[in-house]
């Protein structure tokens, strides 16, 4: 299927989606946002390619914060 999108963009979206499964659980598809089960790759609106606020809240409730993910720990 030709989408007209760069392969790197598609791979980035797929990678983010799969990391979402690692953080949210295997059965974590959503009706909107990055965690949709099926995608229309030609959608251009940024919200179609982001975690929803519900996804973000669930990640935060599990202890995953953006700053913790970006900062090395003392053990590294």
ABEGO torsion letter per residue (X at the ends): XBAGBBAAAAAAAAAAAAAAAAAAEABABBABEAABABBBAABABAAAABBBAAAAAAAAAAGBBAAAAABBBAAX
